């Protein structure tokens, strides 16, 4: 159904088709829509290319051009090709004609539906998320903006230098071959991350054996390191790490594709989220609550009513771990902690951070490698906060505890927060 409806419904399929959220049979079907959605006919693709790039014929520019796309998703499809006089292949991304209007109409309809269910059932601020989706999804249809985002993120990872290999590879656009609807870029070899087990089995490795688990663990570690760098250090990140956008090459390196959906955080939010990561790792509910308050996330109940349930609720939103004994995430199901800690206001600026964490969790469950992104990010978060404090001439010895933040307990056990000078 999602395939036939197209537009934003393909995005919905990507959102729910995660191993930690949907039944295995659903995941196997829905994950194909990440890179095997209905394609635009080549006759139309050829016309779009010639119009956008000012060509008499695509043969004037390309020595080879594969007629069948190597991938097709909700916004565009990608073809493998080779430019004349070049030795390496390129990837050519072409926007599906008419999909922008269809998708924006779908989102407006979704807002109406969200407003209705929020009044009666779902205890979560859905409207803020729909507003953010409308703002961000519209940017996916400007490939010139995507090319700029790609270069910005690639340049950031190039600073890793010779001492340490960058955790991900980022393709670079080909200069002068980018328009609003066409993007020609470096071609990245590799297999989709969720097909890694199949590839290992094909090569004679036990997909569940020790060697395979170590390889999967290292891949997740690199991917999570990359997102820590983008979110906490840069405050600018690729916000769509679904399985179709993550390739693993023969050297075990990660190629992260598709920079149409990116998000930039303000410096204040970036630093506040760094404090939150540390508090979440340390499992201190009242510090976590204070961080959430600073970021604008408002819950319907006080933490004191059930600190343990509060921790489960927040970890379920912002960490990649699942509660003990659970193999699926059921955020709105019966018995969910959101029944107790409803979300009255969710800052839309945080939605794509939330989505990124949930996509990382889906990969973790799908690969059978449990881990905590908060635990992996804690040291980077401390470095980010200390670097910020140092640049302002402040004491760095306790910089990660919060902005001049102290906490103390009353005799009745309640925790109070106070800001210093």
C-alpha positions as CSV (number, residue, x, y, z in Angstrom):
1,X,0.0,0.0,0.0
2,X,2.8,2.5,0.9
3,X,4.4,1.7,-2.4
4,X,1.2,2.4,-4.4
5,X,0.4,5.6,-2.5
6,X,3.9,6.9,-2.8
7,X,4.8,10.4,-1.5
8,X,5.1,10.7,2.3
9,X,3.7,7.2,2.7
10,X,7.1,5.9,1.6
11,X,8.7,8.0,4.4
12,X,6.2,6.4,6.8
13,X,7.3,2.9,5.7
14,X,10.9,3.9,6.4
15,X,10.0,5.2,9.8
16,X,8.1,2.1,11.0
17,X,10.1,-0.6,9.1
18,X,12.7,-1.0,11.8
19,X,13.7,-4.3,13.6
20,X,13.1,-2.8,17.0
21,X,9.6,-1.6,16.2
22,X,7.8,-3.8,13.7
23,X,7.4,-7.6,13.3
24,X,10.2,-9.3,11.3
25,X,7.9,-10.0,8.4
26,X,6.9,-6.3,8.1
27,X,10.6,-5.3,8.3
28,X,11.6,-7.6,5.5
29,X,8.9,-6.0,3.3
30,X,9.1,-2.4,4.4
31,X,12.9,-2.2,4.3
32,X,12.8,-2.7,0.5
33,X,11.1,0.7,0.2
34,X,14.3,2.3,1.5
35,X,16.0,1.7,-1.9
36,X,13.6,-0.2,-4.0
37,X,10.5,2.1,-4.3
38,X,8.8,2.4,-7.7
39,X,11.2,4.0,-10.2
40,X,10.6,6.7,-12.8
41,X,10.8,5.3,-16.4
42,X,14.2,5.9,-18.1
43,X,12.5,7.9,-20.9
44,X,11.5,10.5,-18.3
45,X,14.9,10.3,-16.6
46,X,16.6,11.1,-19.9
47,X,14.4,14.1,-20.5
48,X,15.0,15.4,-17.0
49,X,18.8,15.0,-17.3
50,X,18.9,16.8,-20.7
51,X,16.7,19.6,-19.5
52,X,18.5,20.2,-16.2
53,X,22.1,19.9,-17.4
54,X,21.5,21.7,-20.8
55,X,22.4,18.7,-22.9
56,X,21.4,17.9,-26.5
57,X,21.7,14.2,-25.5
58,X,23.0,12.4,-22.4
59,X,25.6,10.8,-24.6
60,X,27.3,14.2,-24.9
61,X,28.2,13.9,-21.2
62,X,28.2,10.3,-20.2
63,X,30.4,7.5,-21.6
64,X,28.2,4.9,-19.9
65,X,24.8,5.3,-18.2
66,X,23.0,2.4,-16.6
67,X,19.3,2.4,-17.7
68,X,18.1,0.7,-14.5
69,X,18.5,2.5,-11.2
70,X,20.6,1.0,-8.5
71,X,18.2,2.5,-6.0
72,X,14.9,4.3,-5.8
73,X,13.4,6.0,-2.7
74,X,10.6,8.4,-1.9
75,X,12.2,11.6,-3.4
76,X,14.6,10.3,-6.1
77,X,16.3,7.5,-7.8
78,X,20.0,6.9,-8.4
79,X,21.7,5.6,-11.6
80,X,25.3,4.4,-12.0
81,X,27.2,6.1,-14.8
82,X,30.6,7.2,-16.1
83,X,31.5,10.7,-17.4
84,X,33.4,11.0,-20.6
85,X,37.2,11.0,-20.0
86,X,36.8,9.8,-16.4
87,X,38.1,6.5,-15.0
88,X,35.8,6.2,-12.0
89,X,32.0,5.8,-12.0
90,X,29.6,8.4,-10.7
91,X,26.2,8.2,-9.1
92,X,23.5,10.3,-10.7
93,X,20.5,11.2,-8.5
94,X,17.3,12.3,-10.3
95,X,14.3,13.7,-8.6
96,X,11.0,11.9,-9.3
97,X,8.8,14.4,-11.2
98,X,5.7,15.6,-9.3
99,X,6.6,14.0,-6.0
100,X,7.2,17.3,-4.1
101,X,3.6,18.5,-4.4
102,X,2.3,15.0,-3.5
103,X,4.5,14.7,-0.4
104,X,3.7,18.1,0.9
105,X,0.0,17.4,0.5
106,X,0.4,14.2,2.4
107,X,2.1,16.0,5.3
108,X,-0.7,18.6,5.5
109,X,-3.3,15.7,5.7
110,X,-1.1,14.0,8.3
111,X,-1.2,17.2,10.4
112,X,-5.0,17.1,10.5
113,X,-5.0,13.5,11.5
114,X,-2.4,14.1,14.2
115,X,-4.4,17.0,15.7
116,X,-7.4,14.6,15.9
117,X,-5.7,11.6,17.6
118,X,-3.7,13.8,19.9
119,X,-6.9,15.0,21.5
120,X,-8.2,11.6,22.3
121,X,-5.4,8.9,22.4
122,X,-1.7,9.5,21.8
123,X,0.0,11.1,24.8
124,X,2.7,12.8,22.8
125,X,3.1,16.2,21.1
126,X,2.7,15.1,17.5
127,X,1.9,18.5,16.0
128,X,5.4,19.8,16.8
129,X,6.9,16.8,15.0
130,X,4.6,17.3,11.9
131,X,5.6,21.0,11.8
132,X,9.3,20.0,11.8
133,X,8.7,17.4,9.1
134,X,7.0,19.9,6.9
135,X,9.9,22.3,7.3
136,X,12.6,19.7,6.7
137,X,11.1,17.5,4.1
138,X,10.7,20.5,1.8
139,X,14.5,20.9,1.8
140,X,15.0,17.4,0.3
141,X,13.8,18.7,-3.1
142,X,16.7,21.1,-3.5
143,X,19.7,19.1,-4.6
144,X,21.9,22.2,-4.8
145,X,21.3,22.6,-1.0
146,X,22.0,18.9,-0.6
147,X,25.4,19.2,-2.4
148,X,26.4,22.1,-0.1
149,X,25.5,20.0,3.0
150,X,27.4,17.0,1.6
151,X,30.6,19.2,1.2
152,X,30.2,20.7,4.6
153,X,30.0,17.3,6.3
154,X,32.7,15.8,4.2
155,X,35.0,18.7,5.1
156,X,34.3,18.2,8.8
157,X,35.4,14.5,8.6
158,X,38.5,15.4,6.6
159,X,39.8,17.0,9.8
160,X,40.4,13.6,11.3
161,X,43.8,13.7,9.6
162,X,46.4,10.9,9.2
163,X,46.4,9.7,12.8
164,X,42.9,8.3,12.8
165,X,40.7,7.1,10.0
166,X,37.4,8.9,9.7
167,X,34.5,6.8,10.9
168,X,32.5,7.3,7.7
169,X,33.0,8.1,4.0
170,X,31.0,10.9,2.5
171,X,30.6,11.2,-1.3
172,X,31.4,14.6,-2.9
173,X,29.4,16.2,-5.6
174,X,30.9,16.7,-9.1
175,X,31.3,20.5,-9.6
176,X,29.0,22.1,-12.2
177,X,26.8,19.0,-12.5
178,X,24.3,19.9,-9.8
179,X,20.9,21.4,-10.2
180,X,17.8,21.6,-8.1
181,X,16.6,18.2,-9.5
182,X,19.8,16.5,-10.5
183,X,22.9,15.7,-8.4
184,X,26.0,14.0,-9.9
185,X,28.4,12.7,-7.2
186,X,31.2,10.2,-6.4
187,X,30.1,6.6,-6.6
188,X,30.4,4.7,-3.4
189,X,30.8,0.9,-3.5
190,X,29.3,-1.3,-0.8
191,X,26.4,-3.4,0.3
192,X,23.4,-2.1,2.4
193,X,24.1,-2.6,6.1
194,X,21.1,-4.9,6.8
195,X,22.4,-7.3,4.1
196,X,25.7,-7.6,5.9
197,X,24.8,-10.9,7.5
198,X,23.8,-12.4,4.1
199,X,27.2,-11.2,2.6
200,X,29.1,-12.8,5.5
201,X,27.3,-16.1,5.0
202,X,28.1,-15.9,1.3
203,X,31.7,-15.6,2.1
204,X,31.7,-18.5,4.5
205,X,31.4,-16.8,7.8
206,X,28.8,-17.6,10.4
207,X,26.6,-14.4,10.6
208,X,26.1,-15.1,14.3
209,X,29.7,-16.1,15.1
210,X,32.3,-14.2,17.1
211,X,34.1,-12.8,14.0
212,X,30.8,-11.5,12.5
213,X,29.7,-10.0,15.8
214,X,33.0,-8.2,16.2
215,X,32.7,-6.8,12.7
216,X,29.1,-5.7,13.3
217,X,30.1,-4.1,16.6
218,X,32.9,-2.1,15.0
219,X,30.6,-0.9,12.3
220,X,28.0,0.3,14.8
221,X,30.7,1.9,16.9
222,X,32.0,3.8,13.8
223,X,28.5,4.9,12.8
224,X,27.7,6.1,16.3
225,X,31.0,7.9,16.6
226,X,30.2,9.7,13.3
227,X,26.8,10.8,14.6
228,X,28.3,11.9,17.9
229,X,30.8,14.1,15.9
230,X,28.0,15.5,13.7
231,X,25.4,16.1,16.5
232,X,27.5,17.1,19.5
233,X,30.6,18.6,18.0
234,X,29.4,20.2,14.7
235,X,25.7,20.6,15.5
236,X,25.0,19.7,11.8
237,X,24.1,16.2,10.8
238,X,22.7,13.9,8.2
239,X,19.3,13.1,9.7
240,X,18.2,10.1,7.7
241,X,20.4,7.0,8.6
242,X,17.9,4.4,7.4
243,X,19.4,1.1,6.1
244,X,19.2,2.1,2.4
245,X,21.6,5.1,3.1
246,X,24.3,3.1,4.8
247,X,26.7,1.0,2.8
248,X,29.6,-1.2,3.9
249,X,32.6,-1.6,1.5
250,X,35.1,-4.4,1.2
251,X,37.4,-2.7,3.8
252,X,34.6,-2.6,6.4
253,X,34.3,1.2,6.0
254,X,30.9,2.9,6.2
255,X,29.7,5.0,3.3
256,X,26.9,7.3,4.5
257,X,24.6,8.5,1.6
258,X,21.8,11.0,1.0
259,X,22.2,14.5,2.5
260,X,18.8,15.8,1.5
261,X,17.6,15.6,5.1
262,X,20.0,17.4,7.4
263,X,19.5,19.3,10.6
264,X,21.5,22.2,12.2
265,X,21.3,22.7,16.0
266,X,21.8,26.0,17.7
267,X,24.9,26.2,19.9
268,X,22.8,26.4,23.0
269,X,20.8,23.3,22.1
270,X,24.0,21.4,21.1
271,X,25.6,22.1,24.5
272,X,22.4,21.4,26.4
273,X,22.1,18.1,24.5
274,X,25.7,17.3,25.4
275,X,24.8,17.8,29.1
276,X,21.8,15.7,28.7
277,X,23.8,12.8,27.2
278,X,26.1,12.8,30.2
279,X,23.2,12.8,32.6
280,X,21.4,10.0,30.7
281,X,24.5,7.9,30.8
282,X,24.9,8.4,34.5
283,X,21.2,7.6,35.0
284,X,20.4,10.5,37.3
285,X,16.7,11.3,36.8
286,X,16.6,14.8,38.3
287,X,19.6,16.0,36.3
288,X,18.0,14.5,33.2
289,X,14.8,16.2,34.0
290,X,16.6,19.6,34.3
291,X,18.3,19.1,31.0
292,X,15.0,18.2,29.3
293,X,13.5,21.4,30.8
294,X,16.3,23.5,29.4
295,X,15.8,22.0,26.0
296,X,12.0,22.7,26.1
297,X,10.7,19.2,26.5
298,X,7.8,19.2,28.9
299,X,6.3,16.0,30.5
300,X,2.9,15.7,31.9
301,X,3.9,14.3,35.3
302,X,6.6,15.1,37.9
303,X,9.6,12.9,38.0
304,X,9.0,12.2,41.7
305,X,5.9,10.1,40.9
306,X,8.1,7.3,39.5
307,X,11.8,8.0,38.8
308,X,12.4,4.5,37.5
309,X,9.6,4.8,34.9
310,X,10.8,8.2,34.0
311,X,14.3,6.8,33.2
312,X,12.8,4.1,31.0
313,X,10.7,6.7,29.2
314,X,13.6,9.0,28.5
315,X,16.0,6.2,27.6
316,X,13.3,4.9,25.2
317,X,13.3,8.2,23.4
318,X,17.0,9.1,23.4
319,X,19.1,6.0,23.8
320,X,19.6,3.0,21.7
321,X,19.1,0.4,24.5
322,X,15.8,-1.4,25.0
323,X,14.4,-2.0,28.5
324,X,15.4,-5.4,30.0
325,X,13.5,-8.3,28.6
326,X,12.2,-6.4,25.6
327,X,13.1,-7.0,21.9
328,X,10.7,-4.4,20.5
329,X,10.0,-0.8,21.2
330,X,6.3,-0.1,21.7
331,X,6.1,3.6,22.5
332,X,2.4,3.9,22.4
333,X,1.3,0.4,23.3
334,X,-0.5,-0.8,26.4
335,X,1.8,-0.6,29.5
336,X,4.1,1.9,27.8
337,X,5.7,4.4,30.3
338,X,4.4,7.2,28.0
339,X,1.0,6.3,29.6
340,X,2.5,7.7,32.9
341,X,4.9,10.3,31.5
342,X,3.0,11.9,28.6
343,X,4.9,14.4,26.5
344,X,3.0,17.7,26.5
345,X,5.5,19.7,24.5
346,X,8.3,18.3,22.3
347,X,10.7,20.8,20.9
348,X,10.6,20.4,17.1
349,X,14.4,21.1,16.9
350,X,15.0,17.8,18.7
351,X,12.9,15.6,16.4
352,X,15.6,14.6,14.0
353,X,18.0,13.8,16.9
354,X,15.2,11.6,18.2
355,X,14.7,10.0,14.8
356,X,18.4,9.4,14.3
357,X,18.7,7.7,17.7
358,X,15.7,5.5,16.8
359,X,17.2,4.5,13.5
360,X,20.5,3.6,15.2
361,X,18.5,1.5,17.6
362,X,16.8,-0.2,14.7
363,X,20.2,-1.1,13.2
364,X,21.4,-2.3,16.6
365,X,18.4,-4.7,17.0
366,X,18.6,-5.8,13.4
367,X,22.3,-6.7,13.7
368,X,21.9,-8.3,17.1
369,X,24.4,-6.0,18.8
370,X,22.9,-4.2,21.8
371,X,24.7,-1.0,22.9
372,X,24.1,2.5,24.3
373,X,24.7,5.6,22.2
374,X,24.6,7.7,25.4
375,X,27.5,5.7,26.9
376,X,29.5,5.9,23.7
377,X,28.9,9.7,23.4
378,X,29.6,10.6,27.0
379,X,33.3,11.4,26.7
380,X,32.8,13.4,23.5
381,X,30.0,15.3,25.2
382,X,32.4,16.2,28.1
383,X,35.1,17.3,25.6
384,X,32.5,19.5,23.8
385,X,31.4,21.2,27.0
386,X,35.0,21.7,28.3
387,X,36.1,23.1,24.9
388,X,33.1,25.5,25.0
389,X,34.0,26.5,28.6
390,X,37.7,27.0,27.7
391,X,36.9,29.2,24.8
392,X,34.9,31.5,27.1
393,X,37.7,31.5,29.7
394,X,35.7,29.5,32.2
395,X,36.8,26.8,34.7
396,X,36.9,23.5,32.8
397,X,37.2,21.2,35.8
398,X,33.5,20.7,36.2
399,X,32.2,22.1,33.0
400,X,30.2,19.0,32.0
401,X,28.1,19.2,35.1
402,X,26.0,22.0,33.6
403,X,26.2,25.7,33.1
404,X,27.2,26.9,36.6
405,X,24.7,24.3,37.8
406,X,24.7,22.8,41.3
407,X,22.3,20.4,42.8
408,X,21.5,19.6,46.4
409,X,19.0,17.5,48.3
410,X,16.6,18.6,50.9
411,X,16.0,16.5,54.0
412,X,12.8,15.1,52.4
413,X,14.9,13.7,49.6
414,X,13.7,16.1,46.9
415,X,16.3,17.5,44.5
416,X,16.6,21.2,43.8
417,X,18.6,22.9,41.1
418,X,20.2,26.3,41.4
419,X,22.3,28.4,39.1
420,X,25.5,29.9,40.3
421,X,26.7,33.4,39.4
